Amino acid sequence: MSAPRQMRQIVTSALLAGLCLGSASAQAAVPIYADSFVSALNTTSFNSGIVVGAPDGGGQFLGDKFDPPTLQGSLVVKFSNGLIDGVGNDLFVVDVFNTATEVVNLSVSADNINYTFVGQINSVANQLDIAGAFTGAFYYVKVSNASTSFSMDVDAVGGYTAAPVPEPGTVALLVTGLAVMGLARHRRTKRGA
């Protein structure tokens, strides 16, 4: 085997190993809370009125008034770094007063325009595995009241698996590998001329 070919194989192997081992900073089982409030329709604030960040005992009733709501409410929150469908549960909603009769529909979107329904939860069974219902990263989660009798008291919305973000070391390895390959190609064409 020629030296340039052997060098290419070594560089390619190193690049692939680096990309496979260090390309994602995904966290599992550590709660990631929504960090931006986007919109609400027919909701009523209670206590702090905040539904982003870690639970604080306040938030939004998903109805125009306390139970029973005249109009069903919904809200949209954003995860700036995005979430993906991971292993096991992917999304959860924290409710202040946990009762199984407070039911919501969850939908996700990458662009806050096109939403995909991913499932239904209640205040007690408040976690959801989207199980392939949405592929790729999503940044927006819509929580919509599915009950005409009760309104979930949303305190926080969260997920478990962050969208992969290349680590600086991986990017540096990729750039170095491409530079070495470019240099090897330059030398080969220079010798051939």
N, C-alpha and C positions, 0 to 999 in steps of 0.2 A: 504494500500500500504506500502511495506517495506521501511525502511529508505534508503538502498543502491539504490533501484530502483528509489525512489523519487529524490535522489542526481543525478543519471544518467540523469533523465529527465531535471532537472534544468541546469546541465552542458551542455547537448546537446542543449537545447533551447538557452542558452547564446551564445554558439558557432555559431549556425545558425544565430541568430540575429546580432552578430558581423560581420559575413561574408557578410550578406546581406546589412548591413548599411554602412560598411566602407571598402569594398574590392577594390574599384576602384577609381583611381584618374583621371577619364576621364573628359575632358573639352569639352564643346560644344560651338560653336560660337566664340571661341577665335582662331585666326589663328595660326597654327603650321607650321613653314617653314622648308623645307628640310635643313638638316645640313651637308650633304656631297655630293660632286659631284662625280659620279661614272664613267661615260663615255659619249662620244659624237661621232657621226658619221655624216660627211658632214655638220658641223655647222661652222658659222663664228662669231667670237667675236665682240662686239661693246662696246664702253665705258669701263666699268670695266671688262666685260666678265664674271661676277659672277652671277650664277643662284641659289645660296643657301643663306639662311637667308632672311631677309626682303628686299623688293624691294629697289634698289639703282639707278635705271635709266640706268643700263647697263646689259649685258647678252649675249645671243647667238641667232643669226638668225638660224632658222631651215632650212638651205639650204647652199650649198657650196659657194653661192655668194648672194648679195642683189637681190631682186625681178627682174625678175623671176628666181628662182633657176634652175640650170642645174640638180642638184641632190637633192632629198629631204633629209632633215636631221632629226636626232633624238638625244635625250639625256636622260640619266638616272640619277636620284638623289635618295638619301637615307634619310630616317627618322630613326635615331638611335633607338628611343623608339617605333617605329611602329605606325600605324594608323589602325582604324577599320571602318567598315560600320556603321555609326551612324544614327541618325534621320535627315533627310533633306540632304542638300549638304555635300559631303565628301571631295572633291578635288577642287582645283582651280589653274589656271595658270595666272600669272600677265604678261601682254603684255605692251610694252612701247607705241606703236602706235595702239590704239584700232580700228580695222576694222573687220567687220563680215566676210570678205573674207579670213582672216587668220584662217584656220581650222586645228586642231590637233586631233590625236587619243591618248587616254590615256589607258595605260595598267599598271597593278600592279602585284607585285610578293613578296613572302615571302623570296625567296632564291636567287634572281637575275639570275635564270636559267629558271624557268617556269613562263611565263607571261600570264596574263588573260586580254583580252580586256574588258574594263569597260564602254567605251563610247567615244563620240566625242564632242568637244566644239569649240567655236571660240573666238576671242579676246574680243567680246562684251558680249556674253553669256558664260562667262569664268568659270562657276562653274558646278560641276557634282555630282549628287547623284548616287552612284554606285548600290543602290537598290538591294542588294543581289547578285550581279554579282560575288562577291568574299567573301568567309566566312573566318573568322579568321583574325589575324593580318597580315598586309603587311608592308614591310620596303622599298620597291623600287617602284618608279614610272617612267615609260617610257613615254616621250612626243615625238610623231612622227608627222612630217608634213604630212597632208592629202591633200595638195594642190600642184599642179604643177605650179601654177601662182604666189602664194604669200607664204612668209615665216613668221611665227609668230616670234616676237621679244621677246623671253622669258626672263623676268627679275627675276621671282621667281616662285617656285612651292610650294603649301601648302595644308594643310588639316585642318579638324576641330575636329576630335574625336581621341584622343590618345588611344592607346591600354591600357587596364586596368593594373595597377601595384599595387600589394598588399601594403597596408600601414603598417608601422612598428607596429602600435597598433593592427592591425588585426592579423598579424603573432604572436605577443606576446599572444593575446587572444587564438589563436589556440593552441600554445605550452602549455599554462597554462591549458587549458581544457583537452588536451591529458594527461598531467601529473596527473591531478586530477583523470581522469578516470583510468589511470594505477595504481595509488595508491589505489583506491577503489577496483580494481580487485585483487591487491596483498593482501590486507587485507582480502578479501573474501576467496581467496584460502588458506591463512595462517590459517584462522579460521576453514576451512573445513578439514585441515590435522590433 
